[in-house]
Amino acid sequence: MRVVALLAAALLAACARNPAQPGPVAAAGQAEPSRLARAQQDWAADIGRQVRRHWQKPTEDAPGNFGCQVHVELESDGAVRLASLARSCGSDALDRSLLMAVQEASPLPLPVYAPAFDPVLNITFCLHPGVGC
């Protein structure tokens, strides 16, 4: 599983492999790590833009800063098979709005570089990146 960090407020995205999982190995016929990492970063940014277009954040119940994580399972065409809350935003209304945005954004974009695709993602959304998220 790859952990995809989507920084919602800053409109930035970064993608990193789960530290418990070994990274990709460059070998004949396999993806070059730097190309794979760039493709994952680009894919994370595309997913973030797609979800943000659908995210109607409630203002009345939003904490000053929040970080929340959504567990997403994708079909091979990018359709969201499952979206569940892995870590709360600190507000039931924000949690519901984020899950709804992920579902409404389906199908999520696919990476341009096919080896970057992973059907299981944990997407982290932060209001203020780097400040307690």
C-alpha positions, 0 to 999 in steps of 0.5 A: 500500500502506498501512502499518498499525502494530499495537502488540501489547503496548499494545493500541493501533493507528495507521495511516499511509500509506506516505510514498513514496505520495501521500495521498488527495485530497478531491474531489467523491465522494472520501473526506475525508482525516480521515474516511479516517485515522480509519477506517484507525486504527479498522480497524488496531485491529480487525485488531490485536485479531483477530490478538492473540486468535489469537497464542500467543506462545512465552515461552522464545524471546522477546527482551526487546523486539521489533518484527516486520512481516508483509506481508499480502495480503487478498481483498475479503472480508478473507480472508488470501490471503498472509502473509509475514514482512517483518521478523523478531521476532528469534526463529524461534518468534515469527515462526512464531507470528505468521504462524500467528496472522494465518492463523488470524485470517482473515478479518480484519475489514473497515473500516466505511468502505469507502474505507479498505480496502487489500488490501495491508498491512504490519502491525508488531507491537511488544512495547514500543511506542516503545522501538526498534520 
